[in-house]
Amino acid sequence: MSINWVLTNEDGSQPAPLPAEKIIFRSPPCQLHLEFKYVQEPVKWSAEGIATVTNQRIIFLRQPALPPPADPSQPSPHLRNLAIPLLGNLLSVRYAMPIFSAPHLELKVHPVRGGGLPQDAVAHRGVTREEVERLAGIAKITFRDGGATLLKDAIDRALSNPVPLAGGRTVADPDPLPLYHAPPDQAASASAAPLSEETALHSQDPPADCTPPGQAATLGQGDEPPPYAG
């Protein structure tokens, strides 16, 4: 099960990096609880594994890894991996220190389309911010021997200068601002000036991916194969 399928090495212990991706932090063993409480069919999963923070996403890999599913096209009750793009799919991060349980992080997330999680929680232009917040899932990450503050600090560092998934674009604002039209004199000078290499790169449309037509402009999937529920 994944928000966005994670490519890994042969034994499933480490994620395969995306283009321009840099690892910021790799956690000690932790436990992940993921729950979507307010969707049409509430679901929850739990698994033990390793959390990794990069400049593009937060990744959880179950450890030890489960054998590959016999039929990847069929839903599985097991959570194998989880990838949360920093831009667009991570709504909030909260450090919690309950009196009667271990400190943990709570991440509010919404799924990527087709990623194996409840699809009525996917954000799109027809959904208000309030509805996105209401339907979002909660990923709770707990450590036996500490590590929650280190993970929170790593996520904060990543969010201070996030990098979009390779070739991707962030989730579109459900209530976008009106387009800005420059005054005629500025527009003329802008059209005469050539695009810099950086501007040209970020002005290109993303490559085709596993998202349906109309959604590619709102969700960045990177160069990974289509996700599966497994």
N, C-alpha and C positions, 0 to 999 in steps of 0.2 A: 504494500500500500504506500502510496507516495503522493505528496503534493506535486512533485515533478520528479520523474524517474531519475535516480542517481546512477551514473556509470561508475563502476568500481574496478579495482584491480582483481586479479584472478580469485583471491580468497575472500574478497568482499570486505577487507579490513580498512581500505582507504579509498576515498573518492578519486575518480579521474578528474584532473583539473580542466576547467573550461579555458578557452583563450583569454589571456590577460588576467587570469585568476591567481590570487596570492593567498596563502593560508596565513591567518592572523593568530589563531588559537586552536589547539586540539585538547579537548577536555579529558580528565580521568573518567573512569567508568561512571555512568549515570543511568537514571531511569527516566523514561519518557512516558507520560500519559497524554493522550490526544483525544479530545472529546468535542463533538459537534452536538450540542444539546438542543438547539432551537430549530434545526432543519426538519423537514417533513418526516424523515425516518432517523431519529437520533442514533448516533453511533459513538463508540469509544474503543480505543486500543491502548495497549501498553507494551513496552519492550525495554530491555536493557541494552546499552550500547555506548557509543562514543559520539559526542557532539563536536563538530568542527565549524569554526567561523572563518569565512573568507571575505574578501572585499566585494563579493557578489551575492553571497547567500549563506544561510545557516543550514548545515547538513547534519542529519542524524543517521548513523548506520548501526543496525542491530548487530550485537556481538554476543556469542559467536553467530556468524551469518547462517541463515537457513538454507537448505538445499534449494536449487532453482525449482519453481513450480512446474508440475507436469504439463499444465496448460496455462501459459501466461495470459491468455485472453479471458480466462475465467476469474471472477473475484476470489480473493483469499481472505480468511479471517485474520491473517497475521500481518503485522506491520513490519516490513523489511527495511525500509529506508524512508527518509523524509528530507526534502530540500525546500527551503523557504527563501525565495528571492528577496533580497533586502528592499528593493524598490518595487512597491506595488502590492506585495502580498503579506508583508509584515506590518500589521497595523499598530501594535504597541508592544512594549516590553516592560515588565514589572517585577521587581525583586520583592519577594514576600518572606517574612520571618515569623511564622506562626509560633504561638507559645508552646503548643503540644506536639509539634512535628518539625521536621527538618526544614531549613531554609530552602527555597526553590525559586526558579524563574517561571513566570507565566508569560507566554507569548500569545498574543491574539493574532490569528492568521485567517486568511481566506484562500481557498484552493485555486490552483491553476485549472483551466478547463481541460477535461479529459485525464486528470491526474490520478483518478482512483478514489477521490474523496467526494463528499456530498456535493453534487453539482448545482443544487439550488442555493448554495452559499457562494457561488462564483460571482465576482463583481463584474458588472457590465454597465453600459450607459443607461439602461433602463432601470437601474437599481439606485436608490438614494443612499447617501452616506449612512443614514440612520439604519437602513435595512442591512447594509453591509456589516455594520457594527453588531447588529442583533444576531445575524446568522453566522458570524465568525466562529471559528473553532478556537479552543484553548489548548495550547501545548504546554504542559507543566513538566519542567526538567528538574529532577532532584538528585542530589549527590549524597552518598553515604558518608564520605570523609571530607566534606567541604569542596568548594569549587564553584559555587553559584555566583559569588561576587566576581571571580575571575572571568567567568563566562559573560556576565553582565558588562564588565569593563571592556571585554573584547568586542561585544556587539555594539557598544557605544562608540568604540574607535572605528569600527567598520561603517557605522551609520554616519560618522562625521565626514566621510569621503567615499560614499558608495560608488560602485561601478556597475552599470547595467549589465545584465547577462549578454554575452557576446551576440551582437547583431540584433538584440532585442530592444524593446521600448517598454516603458513602465505602463502600469494600468492607467487608462485615461481617467481624468477627473469626471465623475458622474455628472457634475454641474460645472462644465468648463466655462472659463471666462471668455468674454467676446474677443475676437481677433483684434490685434492692434494694427492700425494702418498708419504708417509713418507719413508725416507731411510731405508734399510733393518734392521739396528740395532735398530732404533726407532720402526719400525713396529713389530719386534719380542718382544721388551719389552712391547709394548702396548697390544699385543695379550695375553701376559702372565698375565697382570694385570687385576683383576676383575673390572667390571663396578661399579661405586658408585651408590647409590640409586637414586641420582638426575640424573646422566647420563643415567641410565637405563630408567628412567621415560620419559625423553625427546627423547629417541631413539625409543620408541614404535611408531608404526603406529597409526594414528587416528582411532577412531571407525567409523563404517558405518554411513553415514548421508544422507541428502537429495540431495547431489550433485551427478551427474552422474558419472559412471566409468571413470577414467582418470582425473577427476577434483578434487577428494578428496585429492589428493596429493598437490593441489595448494590453495584450499580455506578452511579455518577453519570455521565450522558452529556451533561448540559447541554441546550441548546436546538438543537443542531445536527441536520441531517438525518441519515438512516441512513448509516453509513459504507460505503464501497465499497473493494474491492481494486483499486487501480489505480495 
